[in-house]
């Protein structure tokens, strides 16, 4: 069984964001709900979390769940080349 709490904490730590300073649409109790992250239907609750550098969200790939991320303040490189 998995929890968004552990998966989000691991992802944020790997990317250098401070997990304790996150802002999240799920409270800690919601992040701690255990679910099956294996193949099959999506089981974990939806959330969005903001760190200092990235935005985090549930990600499903081939039925397995993980935490995805995107830069919080992406640069528009297309404008830099004009």
PyMOL Python script that loads the backbone (N, CA, C, O; Angstrom):
from pymol import cmd

cmd.read_pdbstr("""\
ATOM      1  N   UNK A   1       0.836  -1.177   0.000  1.00  0.00           N
ATOM      2  CA  UNK A   1       0.000   0.000   0.000  1.00  0.00           C
ATOM      3  C   UNK A   1       0.890   1.252   0.000  1.00  0.00           C
ATOM      4  O   UNK A   1       1.996   1.255   0.540  1.00  0.00           O
ATOM      5  N   UNK A   2       0.379   2.284  -0.608  1.00  0.00           N
ATOM      6  CA  UNK A   2       1.125   3.533  -0.731  1.00  0.00           C
ATOM      7  C   UNK A   2       0.304   4.687  -0.153  1.00  0.00           C
ATOM      8  O   UNK A   2      -0.904   4.564   0.049  1.00  0.00           O
ATOM      9  N   UNK A   3       0.967   5.791   0.104  1.00  0.00           N
ATOM     10  CA  UNK A   3       0.283   7.022   0.501  1.00  0.00           C
ATOM     11  C   UNK A   3       0.868   8.167  -0.310  1.00  0.00           C
ATOM     12  O   UNK A   3       2.046   8.151  -0.666  1.00  0.00           O
ATOM     13  N   UNK A   4       0.033   9.161  -0.600  1.00  0.00           N
ATOM     14  CA  UNK A   4       0.549  10.347  -1.281  1.00  0.00           C
ATOM     15  C   UNK A   4       1.575  11.048  -0.393  1.00  0.00           C
ATOM     16  O   UNK A   4       2.518  11.652  -0.904  1.00  0.00           O
ATOM     17  N   UNK A   5       1.405  10.978   0.930  1.00  0.00           N
ATOM     18  CA  UNK A   5       2.337  11.611   1.851  1.00  0.00           C
ATOM     19  C   UNK A   5       3.766  11.152   1.563  1.00  0.00           C
ATOM     20  O   UNK A   5       4.662  11.971   1.356  1.00  0.00           O
ATOM     21  N   UNK A   6       3.968   9.827   1.554  1.00  0.00           N
ATOM     22  CA  UNK A   6       5.313   9.287   1.326  1.00  0.00           C
ATOM     23  C   UNK A   6       5.803   9.540  -0.097  1.00  0.00           C
ATOM     24  O   UNK A   6       6.962   9.896  -0.309  1.00  0.00           O
ATOM     25  N   UNK A   7       4.911   9.355  -1.070  1.00  0.00           N
ATOM     26  CA  UNK A   7       5.321   9.544  -2.463  1.00  0.00           C
ATOM     27  C   UNK A   7       5.650  11.008  -2.745  1.00  0.00           C
ATOM     28  O   UNK A   7       6.623  11.307  -3.437  1.00  0.00           O
ATOM     29  N   UNK A   8       4.837  11.920  -2.207  1.00  0.00           N
ATOM     30  CA  UNK A   8       5.086  13.350  -2.403  1.00  0.00           C
ATOM     31  C   UNK A   8       6.354  13.783  -1.684  1.00  0.00           C
ATOM     32  O   UNK A   8       7.159  14.534  -2.234  1.00  0.00           O
ATOM     33  N   UNK A   9       6.533  13.311  -0.458  1.00  0.00           N
ATOM     34  CA  UNK A   9       7.737  13.659   0.299  1.00  0.00           C
ATOM     35  C   UNK A   9       9.000  13.196  -0.433  1.00  0.00           C
ATOM     36  O   UNK A   9       9.974  13.942  -0.529  1.00  0.00           O
ATOM     37  N   UNK A  10       8.981  11.972  -0.945  1.00  0.00           N
ATOM     38  CA  UNK A  10      10.135  11.452  -1.687  1.00  0.00           C
ATOM     39  C   UNK A  10      10.426  12.299  -2.928  1.00  0.00           C
ATOM     40  O   UNK A  10      11.576  12.656  -3.182  1.00  0.00           O
ATOM     41  N   UNK A  11       9.386  12.619  -3.699  1.00  0.00           N
ATOM     42  CA  UNK A  11       9.565  13.393  -4.933  1.00  0.00           C
ATOM     43  C   UNK A  11      10.072  14.805  -4.623  1.00  0.00           C
ATOM     44  O   UNK A  11      10.978  15.303  -5.293  1.00  0.00           O
ATOM     45  N   UNK A  12       9.490  15.445  -3.612  1.00  0.00           N
ATOM     46  CA  UNK A  12       9.911  16.801  -3.262  1.00  0.00           C
ATOM     47  C   UNK A  12      11.352  16.815  -2.764  1.00  0.00           C
ATOM     48  O   UNK A  12      12.119  17.717  -3.101  1.00  0.00           O
ATOM     49  N   UNK A  13      11.719  15.827  -1.969  1.00  0.00           N
ATOM     50  CA  UNK A  13      13.087  15.735  -1.455  1.00  0.00           C
ATOM     51  C   UNK A  13      14.079  15.544  -2.597  1.00  0.00           C
ATOM     52  O   UNK A  13      15.133  16.179  -2.616  1.00  0.00           O
ATOM     53  N   UNK A  14      13.749  14.671  -3.549  1.00  0.00           N
ATOM     54  CA  UNK A  14      14.632  14.430  -4.697  1.00  0.00           C
ATOM     55  C   UNK A  14      14.853  15.699  -5.517  1.00  0.00           C
ATOM     56  O   UNK A  14      15.933  15.908  -6.070  1.00  0.00           O
ATOM     57  N   UNK A  15      13.824  16.543  -5.594  1.00  0.00           N
ATOM     58  CA  UNK A  15      13.914  17.755  -6.419  1.00  0.00           C
ATOM     59  C   UNK A  15      14.361  18.982  -5.640  1.00  0.00           C
ATOM     60  O   UNK A  15      14.455  20.070  -6.207  1.00  0.00           O
ATOM     61  N   UNK A  16      14.638  18.825  -4.354  1.00  0.00           N
ATOM     62  CA  UNK A  16      15.168  19.929  -3.561  1.00  0.00           C
ATOM     63  C   UNK A  16      14.126  20.875  -2.980  1.00  0.00           C
ATOM     64  O   UNK A  16      14.482  21.939  -2.474  1.00  0.00           O
ATOM     65  N   UNK A  17      12.840  20.509  -3.042  1.00  0.00           N
ATOM     66  CA  UNK A  17      11.799  21.314  -2.409  1.00  0.00           C
ATOM     67  C   UNK A  17      11.646  20.881  -0.959  1.00  0.00           C
ATOM     68  O   UNK A  17      11.808  19.703  -0.642  1.00  0.00           O
ATOM     69  N   UNK A  18      11.337  21.821  -0.078  1.00  0.00           N
ATOM     70  CA  UNK A  18      11.143  21.544   1.343  1.00  0.00           C
ATOM     71  C   UNK A  18       9.723  21.037   1.569  1.00  0.00           C
ATOM     72  O   UNK A  18       8.763  21.800   1.458  1.00  0.00           O
ATOM     73  N   UNK A  19       9.591  19.758   1.885  1.00  0.00           N
ATOM     74  CA  UNK A  19       8.284  19.129   2.077  1.00  0.00           C
ATOM     75  C   UNK A  19       7.477  19.828   3.166  1.00  0.00           C
ATOM     76  O   UNK A  19       6.257  19.943   3.054  1.00  0.00           O
ATOM     77  N   UNK A  20       8.140  20.290   4.206  1.00  0.00           N
ATOM     78  CA  UNK A  20       7.445  20.926   5.327  1.00  0.00           C
ATOM     79  C   UNK A  20       6.880  22.297   4.969  1.00  0.00           C
ATOM     80  O   UNK A  20       6.040  22.821   5.700  1.00  0.00           O
ATOM     81  N   UNK A  21       7.321  22.883   3.868  1.00  0.00           N
ATOM     82  CA  UNK A  21       6.828  24.193   3.444  1.00  0.00           C
ATOM     83  C   UNK A  21       5.818  24.094   2.301  1.00  0.00           C
ATOM     84  O   UNK A  21       5.463  25.108   1.700  1.00  0.00           O
ATOM     85  N   UNK A  22       5.356  22.887   1.998  1.00  0.00           N
ATOM     86  CA  UNK A  22       4.424  22.689   0.890  1.00  0.00           C
ATOM     87  C   UNK A  22       3.080  23.337   1.182  1.00  0.00           C
ATOM     88  O   UNK A  22       2.706  23.530   2.338  1.00  0.00           O
ATOM     89  N   UNK A  23       2.367  23.667   0.124  1.00  0.00           N
ATOM     90  CA  UNK A  23       0.965  24.061   0.200  1.00  0.00           C
ATOM     91  C   UNK A  23       0.236  23.023  -0.636  1.00  0.00           C
ATOM     92  O   UNK A  23       0.620  22.758  -1.775  1.00  0.00           O
ATOM     93  N   UNK A  24      -0.823  22.431  -0.070  1.00  0.00           N
ATOM     94  CA  UNK A  24      -1.464  21.303  -0.740  1.00  0.00           C
ATOM     95  C   UNK A  24      -2.974  21.372  -0.599  1.00  0.00           C
ATOM     96  O   UNK A  24      -3.493  21.845   0.411  1.00  0.00           O
ATOM     97  N   UNK A  25      -3.671  20.899  -1.618  1.00  0.00           N
ATOM     98  CA  UNK A  25      -5.128  20.865  -1.584  1.00  0.00           C
ATOM     99  C   UNK A  25      -5.653  19.751  -0.683  1.00  0.00           C
ATOM    100  O   UNK A  25      -6.823  19.779  -0.303  1.00  0.00           O
ATOM    101  N   UNK A  26      -4.821  18.774  -0.332  1.00  0.00           N
ATOM    102  CA  UNK A  26      -5.191  17.742   0.644  1.00  0.00           C
ATOM    103  C   UNK A  26      -4.495  18.053   1.966  1.00  0.00           C
ATOM    104  O   UNK A  26      -3.327  18.444   1.980  1.00  0.00           O
ATOM    105  N   UNK A  27      -5.209  17.882   3.069  1.00  0.00           N
ATOM    106  CA  UNK A  27      -4.550  18.036   4.359  1.00  0.00           C
ATOM    107  C   UNK A  27      -3.717  16.791   4.641  1.00  0.00           C
ATOM    108  O   UNK A  27      -3.737  15.834   3.867  1.00  0.00           O
ATOM    109  N   UNK A  28      -2.986  16.808   5.751  1.00  0.00           N
ATOM    110  CA  UNK A  28      -2.093  15.689   6.039  1.00  0.00           C
ATOM    111  C   UNK A  28      -2.854  14.375   6.181  1.00  0.00           C
ATOM    112  O   UNK A  28      -2.368  13.332   5.746  1.00  0.00           O
ATOM    113  N   UNK A  29      -4.047  14.413   6.786  1.00  0.00           N
ATOM    114  CA  UNK A  29      -4.850  13.192   6.920  1.00  0.00           C
ATOM    115  C   UNK A  29      -5.207  12.636   5.541  1.00  0.00           C
ATOM    116  O   UNK A  29      -5.183  11.421   5.345  1.00  0.00           O
ATOM    117  N   UNK A  30      -5.534  13.500   4.593  1.00  0.00           N
ATOM    118  CA  UNK A  30      -5.847  13.063   3.235  1.00  0.00           C
ATOM    119  C   UNK A  30      -4.645  12.472   2.527  1.00  0.00           C
ATOM    120  O   UNK A  30      -4.773  11.505   1.776  1.00  0.00           O
ATOM    121  N   UNK A  31      -3.467  13.055   2.766  1.00  0.00           N
ATOM    122  CA  UNK A  31      -2.241  12.535   2.155  1.00  0.00           C
ATOM    123  C   UNK A  31      -1.846  11.183   2.741  1.00  0.00           C
ATOM    124  O   UNK A  31      -1.148  10.407   2.090  1.00  0.00           O
ATOM    125  N   UNK A  32      -2.287  10.896   3.964  1.00  0.00           N
ATOM    126  CA  UNK A  32      -1.905   9.654   4.644  1.00  0.00           C
ATOM    127  C   UNK A  32      -2.845   8.482   4.377  1.00  0.00           C
ATOM    128  O   UNK A  32      -2.607   7.386   4.884  1.00  0.00           O
ATOM    129  N   UNK A  33      -3.897   8.679   3.601  1.00  0.00           N
ATOM    130  CA  UNK A  33      -4.820   7.585   3.269  1.00  0.00           C
ATOM    131  C   UNK A  33      -4.087   6.584   2.367  1.00  0.00           C
ATOM    132  O   UNK A  33      -3.568   6.950   1.312  1.00  0.00           O
ATOM    133  N   UNK A  34      -4.055   5.342   2.786  1.00  0.00           N
ATOM    134  CA  UNK A  34      -3.350   4.297   2.032  1.00  0.00           C
ATOM    135  C   UNK A  34      -4.201   3.840   0.847  1.00  0.00           C
ATOM    136  O   UNK A  34      -5.426   3.750   0.936  1.00  0.00           O
ATOM    137  N   UNK A  35      -3.517   3.553  -0.268  1.00  0.00           N
ATOM    138  CA  UNK A  35      -4.192   3.040  -1.458  1.00  0.00           C
ATOM    139  C   UNK A  35      -3.239   2.138  -2.225  1.00  0.00           C
ATOM    140  O   UNK A  35      -2.031   2.154  -1.992  1.00  0.00           O
ATOM    141  N   UNK A  36      -3.788   1.357  -3.135  1.00  0.00           N
ATOM    142  CA  UNK A  36      -3.002   0.462  -3.972  1.00  0.00           C
ATOM    143  C   UNK A  36      -2.489   1.265  -5.163  1.00  0.00           C
ATOM    144  O   UNK A  36      -3.285   1.740  -5.974  1.00  0.00           O
ATOM    145  N   UNK A  37      -1.184   1.422  -5.278  1.00  0.00           N
ATOM    146  CA  UNK A  37      -0.615   2.220  -6.370  1.00  0.00           C
ATOM    147  C   UNK A  37      -0.191   1.356  -7.555  1.00  0.00           C
ATOM    148  O   UNK A  37       0.523   1.828  -8.440  1.00  0.00           O
ATOM    149  N   UNK A  38      -0.617   0.115  -7.580  1.00  0.00           N
ATOM    150  CA  UNK A  38      -0.259  -0.779  -8.677  1.00  0.00           C
ATOM    151  C   UNK A  38      -1.141  -0.558  -9.889  1.00  0.00           C
ATOM    152  O   UNK A  38      -1.876   0.427  -9.973  1.00  0.00           O
ATOM    153  N   UNK A  39      -1.059  -1.466 -10.804  1.00  0.00           N
ATOM    154  CA  UNK A  39      -1.816  -1.362 -12.046  1.00  0.00           C
ATOM    155  C   UNK A  39      -3.306  -1.523 -11.789  1.00  0.00           C
ATOM    156  O   UNK A  39      -3.713  -2.289 -10.916  1.00  0.00           O
ATOM    157  N   UNK A  40      -4.103  -0.812 -12.536  1.00  0.00           N
ATOM    158  CA  UNK A  40      -5.552  -0.872 -12.386  1.00  0.00           C
ATOM    159  C   UNK A  40      -6.134   0.524 -12.325  1.00  0.00           C
ATOM    160  O   UNK A  40      -5.558   1.473 -12.858  1.00  0.00           O
ATOM    161  N   UNK A  41      -7.273   0.643 -11.677  1.00  0.00           N
ATOM    162  CA  UNK A  41      -7.958   1.933 -11.585  1.00  0.00           C
ATOM    163  C   UNK A  41      -7.195   2.883 -10.664  1.00  0.00           C
ATOM    164  O   UNK A  41      -6.441   2.446  -9.795  1.00  0.00           O
ATOM    165  N   UNK A  42      -7.400   4.186 -10.862  1.00  0.00           N
ATOM    166  CA  UNK A  42      -6.792   5.188  -9.995  1.00  0.00           C
ATOM    167  C   UNK A  42      -7.450   5.099  -8.628  1.00  0.00           C
ATOM    168  O   UNK A  42      -8.676   5.144  -8.523  1.00  0.00           O
ATOM    169  N   UNK A  43      -6.654   4.975  -7.592  1.00  0.00           N
ATOM    170  CA  UNK A  43      -7.189   4.804  -6.247  1.00  0.00           C
ATOM    171  C   UNK A  43      -6.901   5.969  -5.321  1.00  0.00           C
ATOM    172  O   UNK A  43      -7.683   6.213  -4.402  1.00  0.00           O
ATOM    173  N   UNK A  44      -5.831   6.687  -5.519  1.00  0.00           N
ATOM    174  CA  UNK A  44      -5.484   7.789  -4.634  1.00  0.00           C
ATOM    175  C   UNK A  44      -6.317   9.029  -4.929  1.00  0.00           C
ATOM    176  O   UNK A  44      -6.730   9.247  -6.067  1.00  0.00           O
ATOM    177  N   UNK A  45      -6.565   9.845  -3.899  1.00  0.00           N
ATOM    178  CA  UNK A  45      -7.331  11.083  -4.069  1.00  0.00           C
ATOM    179  C   UNK A  45      -6.534  12.092  -4.901  1.00  0.00           C
ATOM    180  O   UNK A  45      -5.306  12.135  -4.841  1.00  0.00           O
ATOM    181  N   UNK A  46      -7.248  12.886  -5.666  1.00  0.00           N
ATOM    182  CA  UNK A  46      -6.589  13.926  -6.471  1.00  0.00           C
ATOM    183  C   UNK A  46      -6.071  15.039  -5.559  1.00  0.00           C
ATOM    184  O   UNK A  46      -6.670  15.327  -4.522  1.00  0.00           O
ATOM    185  N   UNK A  47      -4.962  15.658  -5.947  1.00  0.00           N
ATOM    186  CA  UNK A  47      -4.408  16.777  -5.182  1.00  0.00           C
ATOM    187  C   UNK A  47      -3.529  17.625  -6.095  1.00  0.00           C
ATOM    188  O   UNK A  47      -3.126  17.198  -7.177  1.00  0.00           O
ATOM    189  N   UNK A  48      -3.253  18.809  -5.639  1.00  0.00           N
ATOM    190  CA  UNK A  48      -2.221  19.663  -6.215  1.00  0.00           C
ATOM    191  C   UNK A  48      -1.412  20.184  -5.041  1.00  0.00           C
ATOM    192  O   UNK A  48      -1.981  20.607  -4.035  1.00  0.00           O
ATOM    193  N   UNK A  49      -0.102  20.158  -5.158  1.00  0.00           N
ATOM    194  CA  UNK A  49       0.771  20.659  -4.094  1.00  0.00           C
ATOM    195  C   UNK A  49       1.795  21.605  -4.716  1.00  0.00           C
ATOM    196  O   UNK A  49       2.280  21.372  -5.823  1.00  0.00           O
ATOM    197  N   UNK A  50       2.111  22.662  -3.997  1.00  0.00           N
ATOM    198  CA  UNK A  50       3.079  23.646  -4.467  1.00  0.00           C
ATOM    199  C   UNK A  50       4.284  23.640  -3.549  1.00  0.00           C
ATOM    200  O   UNK A  50       4.154  23.775  -2.333  1.00  0.00           O
ATOM    201  N   UNK A  51       5.458  23.483  -4.140  1.00  0.00           N
ATOM    202  CA  UNK A  51       6.711  23.644  -3.426  1.00  0.00           C
ATOM    203  C   UNK A  51       7.315  24.967  -3.865  1.00  0.00           C
ATOM    204  O   UNK A  51       6.676  25.727  -4.593  1.00  0.00           O
ATOM    205  N   UNK A  52       8.521  25.251  -3.439  1.00  0.00           N
ATOM    206  CA  UNK A  52       9.179  26.498  -3.825  1.00  0.00           C
ATOM    207  C   UNK A  52       9.541  26.520  -5.301  1.00  0.00           C
ATOM    208  O   UNK A  52       9.552  27.581  -5.924  1.00  0.00           O
ATOM    209  N   UNK A  53       9.842  25.337  -5.871  1.00  0.00           N
ATOM    210  CA  UNK A  53      10.314  25.275  -7.252  1.00  0.00           C
ATOM    211  C   UNK A  53       9.394  24.531  -8.216  1.00  0.00           C
ATOM    212  O   UNK A  53       9.443  24.770  -9.422  1.00  0.00           O
ATOM    213  N   UNK A  54       8.556  23.629  -7.699  1.00  0.00           N
ATOM    214  CA  UNK A  54       7.725  22.794  -8.559  1.00  0.00           C
ATOM    215  C   UNK A  54       6.297  22.716  -8.047  1.00  0.00           C
ATOM    216  O   UNK A  54       6.023  22.958  -6.871  1.00  0.00           O
ATOM    217  N   UNK A  55       5.386  22.369  -8.964  1.00  0.00           N
ATOM    218  CA  UNK A  55       4.008  22.036  -8.648  1.00  0.00           C
ATOM    219  C   UNK A  55       3.895  20.524  -8.810  1.00  0.00           C
ATOM    220  O   UNK A  55       4.409  19.964  -9.779  1.00  0.00           O
ATOM    221  N   UNK A  56       3.231  19.867  -7.879  1.00  0.00           N
ATOM    222  CA  UNK A  56       3.134  18.406  -7.858  1.00  0.00           C
ATOM    223  C   UNK A  56       1.681  17.963  -8.006  1.00  0.00           C
ATOM    224  O   UNK A  56       0.761  18.667  -7.589  1.00  0.00           O
ATOM    225  N   UNK A  57       1.484  16.791  -8.603  1.00  0.00           N
ATOM    226  CA  UNK A  57       0.143  16.298  -8.887  1.00  0.00           C
ATOM    227  C   UNK A  57       0.204  14.785  -9.085  1.00  0.00           C
ATOM    228  O   UNK A  57       1.269  14.243  -9.379  1.00  0.00           O
ATOM    229  N   UNK A  58      -0.945  14.089  -8.925  1.00  0.00           N
ATOM    230  CA  UNK A  58      -0.963  12.646  -9.178  1.00  0.00           C
ATOM    231  C   UNK A  58      -0.694  12.365 -10.651  1.00  0.00           C
ATOM    232  O   UNK A  58      -1.136  13.106 -11.529  1.00  0.00           O
ATOM    233  N   UNK A  59       0.017  11.313 -10.900  1.00  0.00           N
ATOM    234  CA  UNK A  59       0.352  10.923 -12.262  1.00  0.00           C
ATOM    235  C   UNK A  59       0.052   9.440 -12.415  1.00  0.00           C
ATOM    236  O   UNK A  59       0.477   8.625 -11.597  1.00  0.00           O
ATOM    237  N   UNK A  60      -0.677   9.099 -13.459  1.00  0.00           N
ATOM    238  CA  UNK A  60      -0.937   7.699 -13.751  1.00  0.00           C
ATOM    239  C   UNK A  60      -0.278   7.353 -15.070  1.00  0.00           C
ATOM    240  O   UNK A  60      -0.465   8.051 -16.066  1.00  0.00           O
ATOM    241  N   UNK A  61       0.491   6.280 -15.079  1.00  0.00           N
ATOM    242  CA  UNK A  61       1.135   5.822 -16.303  1.00  0.00           C
ATOM    243  C   UNK A  61       0.940   4.320 -16.386  1.00  0.00           C
ATOM    244  O   UNK A  61       1.419   3.581 -15.527  1.00  0.00           O
ATOM    245  N   UNK A  62       0.248   3.871 -17.403  1.00  0.00           N
ATOM    246  CA  UNK A  62      -0.045   2.447 -17.588  1.00  0.00           C
ATOM    247  C   UNK A  62      -0.681   1.835 -16.346  1.00  0.00           C
ATOM    248  O   UNK A  62      -0.421   0.680 -16.011  1.00  0.00           O
ATOM    249  N   UNK A  63      -1.521   2.624 -15.661  1.00  0.00           N
ATOM    250  CA  UNK A  63      -2.234   2.118 -14.509  1.00  0.00           C
ATOM    251  C   UNK A  63      -1.510   2.235 -13.191  1.00  0.00           C
ATOM    252  O   UNK A  63      -2.130   2.044 -12.145  1.00  0.00           O
ATOM    253  N   UNK A  64      -0.213   2.542 -13.190  1.00  0.00           N
ATOM    254  CA  UNK A  64       0.535   2.690 -11.945  1.00  0.00           C
ATOM    255  C   UNK A  64       0.581   4.168 -11.572  1.00  0.00           C
ATOM    256  O   UNK A  64       0.760   5.026 -12.436  1.00  0.00           O
ATOM    257  N   UNK A  65       0.419   4.457 -10.298  1.00  0.00           N
ATOM    258  CA  UNK A  65       0.369   5.844  -9.855  1.00  0.00           C
ATOM    259  C   UNK A  65       1.697   6.301  -9.274  1.00  0.00           C
ATOM    260  O   UNK A  65       2.418   5.528  -8.642  1.00  0.00           O
ATOM    261  N   UNK A  66       2.004   7.569  -9.501  1.00  0.00           N
ATOM    262  CA  UNK A  66       3.182   8.208  -8.934  1.00  0.00           C
ATOM    263  C   UNK A  66       2.883   9.702  -8.833  1.00  0.00           C
ATOM    264  O   UNK A  66       1.772  10.143  -9.126  1.00  0.00           O
ATOM    265  N   UNK A  67       3.878  10.468  -8.421  1.00  0.00           N
ATOM    266  CA  UNK A  67       3.728  11.918  -8.306  1.00  0.00           C
ATOM    267  C   UNK A  67       4.460  12.577  -9.465  1.00  0.00           C
ATOM    268  O   UNK A  67       5.662  12.382  -9.646  1.00  0.00           O
ATOM    269  N   UNK A  68       3.723  13.359 -10.247  1.00  0.00           N
ATOM    270  CA  UNK A  68       4.328  14.129 -11.327  1.00  0.00           C
ATOM    271  C   UNK A  68       4.667  15.531 -10.847  1.00  0.00           C
ATOM    272  O   UNK A  68       4.240  15.946  -9.769  1.00  0.00           O
ATOM    273  N   UNK A  69       5.427  16.249 -11.640  1.00  0.00           N
ATOM    274  CA  UNK A  69       5.795  17.614 -11.274  1.00  0.00           C
ATOM    275  C   UNK A  69       6.038  18.455 -12.512  1.00  0.00           C
ATOM    276  O   UNK A  69       6.320  17.937 -13.592  1.00  0.00           O
ATOM    277  N   UNK A  70       5.924  19.750 -12.333  1.00  0.00           N
ATOM    278  CA  UNK A  70       6.211  20.711 -13.398  1.00  0.00           C
ATOM    279  C   UNK A  70       6.842  21.930 -12.735  1.00  0.00           C
ATOM    280  O   UNK A  70       6.539  22.227 -11.580  1.00  0.00           O
ATOM    281  N   UNK A  71       7.719  22.643 -13.451  1.00  0.00           N
ATOM    282  CA  UNK A  71       8.329  23.840 -12.858  1.00  0.00           C
ATOM    283  C   UNK A  71       7.256  24.832 -12.423  1.00  0.00           C
ATOM    284  O   UNK A  71       6.266  25.038 -13.125  1.00  0.00           O
ATOM    285  N   UNK A  72       7.461  25.434 -11.278  1.00  0.00           N
ATOM    286  CA  UNK A  72       6.491  26.390 -10.759  1.00  0.00           C
ATOM    287  C   UNK A  72       6.488  27.675 -11.574  1.00  0.00           C
ATOM    288  O   UNK A  72       5.431  28.270 -11.782  1.00  0.00           O
ATOM    289  N   UNK A  73       7.626  28.100 -12.025  1.00  0.00           N
ATOM    290  CA  UNK A  73       7.755  29.325 -12.819  1.00  0.00           C
ATOM    291  C   UNK A  73       8.520  29.021 -14.099  1.00  0.00           C
ATOM    292  O   UNK A  73       9.686  29.395 -14.231  1.00  0.00           O
ATOM    293  N   UNK A  74       7.863  28.337 -15.052  1.00  0.00           N
ATOM    294  CA  UNK A  74       8.582  27.965 -16.278  1.00  0.00           C
ATOM    295  C   UNK A  74       8.960  29.192 -17.101  1.00  0.00           C
ATOM    296  O   UNK A  74       8.240  30.190 -17.126  1.00  0.00           O
ATOM    297  N   UNK A  75      10.076  29.099 -17.755  1.00  0.00           N
ATOM    298  CA  UNK A  75      10.529  30.173 -18.650  1.00  0.00           C
ATOM    299  C   UNK A  75       9.920  29.951 -20.016  1.00  0.00           C
ATOM    300  O   UNK A  75       9.772  28.814 -20.463  1.00  0.00           O
ATOM    301  N   UNK A  76       9.576  31.014 -20.663  1.00  0.00           N
ATOM    302  CA  UNK A  76       9.075  30.923 -22.025  1.00  0.00           C
ATOM    303  C   UNK A  76      10.263  31.104 -22.973  1.00  0.00           C
ATOM    304  O   UNK A  76      10.589  32.224 -23.367  1.00  0.00           O
ATOM    305  N   UNK A  77      10.905  29.991 -23.331  1.00  0.00           N
ATOM    306  CA  UNK A  77      12.099  30.054 -24.155  1.00  0.00           C
ATOM    307  C   UNK A  77      11.773  30.454 -25.587  1.00  0.00           C
ATOM    308  O   UNK A  77      12.652  30.938 -26.299  1.00  0.00           O
ATOM    309  N   UNK A  78      10.543  30.265 -26.023  1.00  0.00           N
ATOM    310  CA  UNK A  78      10.164  30.665 -27.381  1.00  0.00           C
ATOM    311  C   UNK A  78      10.312  32.175 -27.549  1.00  0.00           C
ATOM    312  O   UNK A  78      10.737  32.644 -28.605  1.00  0.00           O
ATOM    313  N   UNK A  79       9.967  32.925 -26.527  1.00  0.00           N
ATOM    314  CA  UNK A  79      10.069  34.384 -26.590  1.00  0.00           C
ATOM    315  C   UNK A  79      11.528  34.848 -26.580  1.00  0.00           C
ATOM    316  O   UNK A  79      11.840  35.915 -27.108  1.00  0.00           O
ATOM    317  N   UNK A  80      12.420  34.054 -25.982  1.00  0.00           N
ATOM    318  CA  UNK A  80      13.830  34.436 -25.907  1.00  0.00           C
ATOM    319  C   UNK A  80      14.527  34.342 -27.263  1.00  0.00           C
ATOM    320  O   UNK A  80      15.567  34.968 -27.469  1.00  0.00           O
ATOM    321  N   UNK A  81      13.962  33.567 -28.185  1.00  0.00           N
ATOM    322  CA  UNK A  81      14.598  33.359 -29.479  1.00  0.00           C
ATOM    323  C   UNK A  81      14.098  34.301 -30.557  1.00  0.00           C
ATOM    324  O   UNK A  81      14.488  34.172 -31.717  1.00  0.00           O
ATOM    325  N   UNK A  82      13.250  35.236 -30.200  1.00  0.00           N
ATOM    326  CA  UNK A  82      12.723  36.172 -31.218  1.00  0.00           C
ATOM    327  C   UNK A  82      13.595  37.388 -31.313  1.00  0.00           C
ATOM    328  O   UNK A  82      13.318  38.286 -32.108  1.00  0.00           O
TER     329      UNK A  82
END
""", "prot")
cmd.dss("prot")
cmd.show_as("cartoon", "prot")
cmd.util.cbc("prot")
cmd.orient("prot")
